[in-house]
Amino acid sequence: MGMDKIVQYQGNIFTHDGQCPGPDQFPFKPVISALKAVKPKLTVIYGYHGDKSGNWIRNFTINERKRVVEIIKEQKFTNAELELRVQPGLCDMEIRNEVARRNVLFTWCDSDKRVKKVMGGKMPKKV
């Protein structure tokens, strides 16, 4: 199994490559400065876990939802705009719209696989 990481694409599009058990293990630290530098805001989509293909598998618990909010405050992500999403997760059209809008962090596990699949050959280049 590879290392859990955040992948950055042109347009300040960030995805999650890998699986982690919960918000406290989310691998944002290596890209923290890039996340905080997004202006005017970074849409942070959270609220559910993804399977190994990046599809919805289960909603966050209430405690996981609360912990995400706490982490955002602790890390002083003043540019973060949290968007809670639950079952069934984002549909293909919503993913395409978010990528087109840019400045987004898709937090669920293996969202990188799902977003790339939805975007096909139209995914922006990695940074």
N, C-alpha and C positions, 0 to 999 in steps of 0.2 A: 504494500500500500504506500502511495506517495505521500509527501508532506502536504498538509493542509495549508492553503495559501489564498491570498487575494490576488486576482489578476486585474491589471489596469489596461484599459483600452483608450484610444484617442477619444476626446470628448468627455473626459472624466467619467467614464463608464467603468464600474468595478464589479467583478463577479467573485464568487466563492468557488474555489476548486478543491474539492475534498469533503470529508465528513468530520464533524466535530460533535461532541455530545451535548453542547449547550453554549449559551452566550459567553460564559467566562472563558471558554476555550476558542472563541472566534479569533482567527489569526489576523487582526487588523494592525497590530503593532508595527510590522515592517513597512506599512504604507500610511502610517498615521499622519505624517506631514502632508502627503498628497491629499488625503481625505479632508484634512482641515483647510487646505488651500483652495478648495473648490468654492467659487463665488458665483452668484450671491448665496446659493444654498446647495446642499447635497440631499437629494431624496434618498432616505434609507428605508428600503422595503424589508420588513421583518414580520414575524408572526407564525412561521411554520418551518418544519423540517423537510428537507428533500431527500429522496432516495438516491441511489448511485447514478441515476440518469437525470437527476435534478427535478424530478416530478414531486408534487406534494405527497407527503407520507403521513404527517400528523401535525396538528396545530401545536403551537407553544402552550405550555401550561401558564397559568396566571403568574406564577413566580418567575418563569422565564421572560415573560413580557415585562414585568416590573424590573427585572435585572437589566434588560436592554436599556430602559430609560435611565437607570442608575449609571450604567457604563457611559452613556452619552454625556451625562452630567459630570461624572468623575474625570473624563478625558477632555472636558471643555470643548465639545463639538458644537460650538455656537452656530455653525452653519448647517447643522443637521436638521432636516425636517422628516420626522418619523412618519411612516405610512404603514399602519397595521393591516396586514392581509392574512386571511385564514382560508380554510378549505373552500374552494378547491385550489387555491393558489392563483397566480396570474395566468390568464389565458394567453395564447399566442399573440393576439392583437394588442393586448396590454403590454406585453414584453416589447413588441416592435415599437409601440408608441413611446415607451420609456427610453429605449435606445435612441430613438429619433430626437427626443427632448434633451437627452444627455444629462450629465450631472446626477448620476444615480448609482447607488450601491445595492446590488441584489444579494441579500445576506444568506438565503437558505442554502443548505449543503448541496454541493454540485450544481449550483445555479449556472456555473460556467458552461457545463455541458448542455443544459436546457436552452440557455440564451443563444449559444452558438448554433444549435440545431434549428431553433426558430428563425434566426437571422440568415441561415444558409450562407451564401457567399457575400452577404452584405454587412457582415460584422466589421466594425472599424478595426484598424490595426492595433496590435498590442503596443504599449508604451514600454 
